[in-house]
Amino acid sequence: MSNTTQSHNSINTPSALALLPLGVFLALFIGVGSYLTMQGVDFAFYQLPAPVAALPAVIVALLLSKEKLNKAIEQFLRGVGHSDIIAMCMIYLLAGAFASVAKATGGVDATVNLGLSMLPASMILPGIFVISAFIATAMGTSMGTIAAVAPVALGIAQAAGMDVALTAGVVLSGAMFGDNLSIISDTTIASTRSQGCQMKDKFRENIRIALPAAIIAVVLFMFSSTATEVPAATEVEWLKVLPYITILVLAVSGMNVFVVLSIGILLAGGVGLFATPEYSLSSYGKDIYAGFGNMQEIFLLSMLIGGISELMRQQGGLAYLTQLISRIIRVFSKAHTQGQNLRASELGIAGLVSLTNCCTANNTVAIIVSGGVAKELAVENGVTPRRSASLLDIFSCVIQGVLPYGAQALLLGSVFGLSPLEVVSHSYYCFFLAIAAIVAVFVKHPSRQLVNA
């Protein structure tokens, strides 16, 4: 963590122009997809693959660099190879392999059958949300949660004739709820360390905002949880369910997500070899590789976005955002009362981490980049450390949960066969969380007076 912090806090000359590559990517990725959608083209957002849309942005970022070409390429490759990016890519591969093997060996169908036998039709979506939220809180990772829950959620949605895009949004909502609140999440660790507060204090501050948003989301999911057909659940094949039960139990126990998914792949393959006579070691190997292949698009896009983000950081794009927010807050502070300054600072912290997250597409990195300035704003205007840590974590998770090029939306889009935009448009909890947090900024709370709490 310390090396990452040092890397992202190095001084760069602020430059608005450095943000142009992100604009180029979004214009191509979202613009082309939206245009083709209006033209009535099927699968409009798949006509221009996202990694291809990222290539012009990479070229623009390299051209904008003031370094020699070889040096600029080195910076790009450093971003591609950042530990957070590589970790995400490995999760993609393992998640893809597990999903592929579990489906081929009947594990997904068996687990879907178990889910249908346990959840009444009116509680399918709330149940998926609660399960995702619980696992993410225990694991501390939204990516690991999505990898574990998404295939089963998709199967349940298809079997019950439910809206697949809404189901994907429910999984994403639960995963972001847990990622935001978990005390072992990277975002929690980064926000509490950067602001100098205890994890338990940040959790207490956070839960007051997150819980009302989660309750509203559950109520909405309950009213939306109407199955068009309720398939009869057959006898549960517990042996085939075992891999899923195992990875959920291991995830809740706090085991590393890489170990959890690896054990899941081994168990799913073992069950297939034992219970299905026609399933062979050759089939097992091919299914693992097929799972890797299913993740090719998001694997490539994550690496390219990581490289673009590093070039924008080196060229001062992120420094420009930080400077812009700080300047707005300080101008506002000179002309208003203390209470208004406090609100302005809290909104400034929220805006800073949100804009940074849009550029980095990584909520942990966004917190690390903006943490120093956020702490300075908090100290100057009397915002408590736990409050600033909570705002950093909340708004980074909100943005991460609605970014169509964020890792979570890309993974869900791949599993569900949807455009990432369809996924994030149904991430209702993230929208409710943003509203709840903004309301909290304007509501007087005792913690604000406890500056040293």
N, C-alpha and C positions, 0 to 999 in steps of 0.2 A: 504493500500500500504506500509506503513512504517513497519508493522510487517513482511510482506513478504520480504521486502528489508533486514531487519535485519536477517531474517532466512536464506536467500540465500547468505549473505555476511560473514557468520561465517567462521572462519579459519579452514581449513582442510589440513592435510599433503598431498601434491600432489602425485598422484599414477596413472601411466598409466594402471596398472592392473585393477583398478576400472572400466575401460571402457569396460572390457571383457563382462559383461552381455549384453550390447547393441550389441556387435559383435555376440554373440550367437543368440540373437533374430533375427537380420538381416540375419544371415547365414541360419537360419531355414525358416523364413518367405519368404525372397526373393529367397534364394537358392533352396528350395524345389519347389516353384512355377515355377521358371525359368526352372528347370530340367524337371518337368512334362510338361511344355509348349513345350519344345524341343522333348518330347516323343509323342507329339500329343494328350495329355489328355485334354478333354473338361473341361472348368472351372478349370484350373490347380491351380489357386491361392485360390480356395475354398476347395481343397482337404485337406489342413492342415489349419484349422481355426486359424486366427491370435492370439486369446487369448490362444490357446493351444501352439502355438509357443513361446508365452511369458513366459509360466510356467517354462521351463528349465532355462530361463534367470533369473527368480526370484530366483530359487534354487541356481544358480551360485552366484548371488549377495549376498544372505544370507550366503553362504559358505565363501565368500571373506571377510565378515565383521569380524573385530577384536573384536567386542563387543560380549557379551554373546547372545545366540540365542534369548532369550526373548526380549532383548534390540534391536537386529537387526530387529526382527519382528515388534516391536513398531515403529521403524524408517520407515519400509516399509508401515505400516498402516498410518503413518503420511503423507506419500507421496500420498497414495491412497485417503486420506481424505482432501487433500489440497483444499482450496477454489476454485482455478482455475479449478481443476479437477471436483469437485462437480458441479460447475456452468456449465461446458461443458456437463456433464451427464444429468443435468436437461434440458438443451436446446435440447439434443438428444431426451429425452422423450416427451417434449412438441411438438417438430418438428414432431416426428413420429406420435403422436396423431392427430395433425392438418392435416397432409398429409392423414392419414387414413380416418378421418371423412370427409374431403373435397372431397376425391375421392368417398367415398361411397354415398355421398349426391349429386353428380354431379357437385360439385364446380370446380374440376380440368378440366373436359371436357368443361364446360361453359367458363372458363377462357382461355383455349387453343383456343377455337373457337373465343374469343375476340382477342387474340393475332394474329391469322391467318388473321382476318379481317382487322387488323391495320398494320401489317408488310408485305411489299412485299417480295417475295421469295428471292430476292437478298440481303435483309437486315435483315433476321431473326437472324443470329448469331451476327452481329454487334449490333442489337437492344437488344438482350439478354445481351450482354456485357455491354452496356451503362446503361441498367436498373439495373443490378447487381452492377455496379460501383456507380451509383447514390444512391441506397439504402444503400450500405455499407458505403459510405461517410457520409450519414445522420445518420445512426444508430451507426457507430463506431464499428461494429462487423461483421466479415466475417461469423461467424457461424449463426447468426440471419438472415443474408442475404441469405445464402444458404438454410436455413430452409424455407424461404418464397418463393424463386424463383425456386428452383430445381424441385419441382413437376410439375409446369407449363412448365418449359423449357423441361422437359422430354416428356410431352404430345405433345408439339409443334413439337419436333424432330421426335417423332414416327408418328405423323399425316402427316408430310411433307416428311417422308422417309429419314431423314438426319442422319448423323453419330452420334449415341448416345454418344459415348466416346468423340468426339470433342465438342459436346454441353455441356457435363459435364465440360470439360476443359474451355470452355467459361464462364460458371457460376463461376468456381473457379477463373479464371483470373479477372473477374469484381469484385468479392468479395475481392480479395487481393489488387486490386487497391484502393478500397475505404477504406479498413482497414489500409492501409499504409498512406493514406493522411488525413483521418478524424481527426479533432482536438479533438474529444471526444473518440477516440480509446485508449484502454489500452496501445498499443504500443507507441502511440504518447506521452501520459502522462508519461510513464516510461522513454522514451528516452530523453524527454526535461527536466524532473526533474533530471535525473542522470547526464546530461551534463550541466545543469544550463543555459538553453536558453529559449527564448519565443516561444510559439507554433506557432505564426505567422511567425517568422523567420525560424523556421524549415520547415514550410509548403512551404515558398518561395524557400528554398533550395531544398526541395523534389520535387516540381512540375516541376522544370527545368529538372530533370532526369526522372520522371515518365511519364510526358506528351508525350515526343517523343516515349517512349516504348509503351504507350497506342495507339498512332496513328498508329504505325507499326502493332500492334496486330489487330486493327480494320480493316486495309486494308487487312491483311491476312484473317481475318474472312469473309470479304466481298467476296473475291475470292473463299473462301471455302463454302460459303452459297448458295449452289445449291441444291434446293429441287428436289428429284427424282419424286415426285408427289406433286401437289399443291391441297389439298382438298378444296372443295368449302365451304366457311364459311356459316353456317346457321344463323338464327336469334339469336341474343345474348340474353341469359337468364340473365338479369341484377341482379335478386335477388340472383341467385346462384354464381354470380361473386362478390357479395357484400363482403363476408368474405375476399377475396384476396385484393380487393380495400381498405378495411378498414385497414388491417394489413400493407399494403404498406404506406398508409397515416399516420398511427400512427408511423410507423418506421421512416419515413422522419421527423416527428415532434420531434423525439428524445426520444420517450417513451422507457422505459426499455423493453428489448427483452422478458423477462419472462411475463410481462403484455401483450405485443403485441400478443404473441403466445397463451396465455390463452384466451384473447378476441376472437382471431381467432377460437379457438376450440369451444367456446360457440356460436359464430355466425354461424359457419358451421353446428353445431348440430341443432341450432334453425331454420335455413333455411330448413334443411332436414326434421325436424318435421312438419314444416308449409307447405312445398311445395310437399312433397312426402308422400302420404297417408299410404303406407306400412312401412314407417320408424318409429320406435318406440323408446322409451327411452331405452329399452333393447338393441336394435341394436346400439344405440348411445354409451352406456357403453361398449359394446363388441368391437366396432370400436376403441374407445380410448385405450382399453387394447391391441388390436391387434397392434396398432401403437407403444405402449410401447415395445411389443415383437419384432417388426421389428428392433428395435435399440439395441437389446440385445448384439450382437457381438461387436459393437463399444463402447458400454457402458462398457463392461467388459475389453476390450483392453485398453481404456483410463485410467481406474483405475489401471490396472497392470503396464502400462507404467509410470504412476505417482509414483507408489511405487518403481519401478526400478530406476527411475530418482533420487528419494530422497536417496536411498541407494548409488548410484554412487556419489552423492554430498557429503554425509557423509564420504565416503571412499576416497575422494580426487580426483575423476575422473575429475570433472569440474575445480578444482583448478589446476590440471595438465595441462589442455588445456590452462587456463589463463597464467600459468607460461611459457608454451612452446611458445606461441605467443609473450609474452613480451620479452623473451630471444632472439627470432629471430629478433625482431624489434631493440632491443638495439645493437645486434651484427652488424646489417646492418647499424645502425645510426653512428657507430664509424668510418666506412670506406667510407662514401659517403657524397655528398654535401647536403646542406640544402633542396634543391628542391627534391632530391631523398629521403631524410629522411621523408619529408612530405608525399610523395606518399607511402613510405613503412609503415608509421604510419596509413594512411587511409586504405591501404590494410590489415594491421594488425587488425585494428578495425573490418573490414568486415569479416576477417577470424575468429576472436575470437567469434563474435556473431553467425556466421554460424555454427561453430563446436559445440558451446554450444547449439544451437537450435536443432542440430541433436541428441544431448543427451537428451534434455528435451522434445522435440516434442511440445514445447509451446513457441511461439515467445515473449510473454510478460515476461515470466520467464527468457528466454535467455537474454533479455535486462537488466533485473534486476541483473542477475548474473554477466554479463560482463560489466555493466555500469561503475563501479568504475575504473577498469583497463583501459577502453576505455578513460575515462576522463584524467587519468594520462598520457597516451600516447599522447593524444591531446595537453595537456598543455606543455609537454616536447618538442614537435616538431612543435608547432604553428598552429595546426589544430583548426579552429574556433569551438565554442560550437555547433553552428547550423549545421555545416558540420558533426561533429561527431555524433550528434543526428540523422541527416538524414541518415547517413550510417548505424547506428545501426538499425533504423527502416526498411530501405530498405532491408538490407540483412537478417534480421530476417523474414520479410514477404516473401522474395524470397525462403528461405529454407522451411518455413512453407507451401508454395504453391507447393513445389515439393516433400515433404516427403510423401511416401506412407503410413506411420503410423501416419501421422498428423491428427488432428481431422477433418479438412476440407475435406481432401481426403476420409477419412473413412465415413463421413456423405454423401458425394456425391456418393461414391461407393454403399452405402446402398440404397439410393433413386433410383439410376439409374440401380442397379443390375449389377455393374461392379467391376472388381478388382481395388483396389486403385491405383495400378501401371498404369492401363489404363487411369485413371483419370488424374494423375499428368503428364503423358507423353504428354498430350494435353494442359497443362497449359502454353501456349505459351507466354502470357504476362509476367509471372514470369521469363522466360528465357530472354526475351527482356529487362526486367528491370535490370537483373543482368549484361547483356552486356552494357547497357546504363550507369549503375553506375560505372563499371570498366573503361569504356571510360572516364567518367567524372573525375576519379581519375588522369588520365594522361593529362587532358586538364586544362591549367591554367585558374583560375577563380578569379575575383576580390574579392570575399568573403574570399578567403584564406588570403588576406593581412589584413582583418579587424578582427584581433584576438579578439577584444572585442565586435564585432557586436552581 
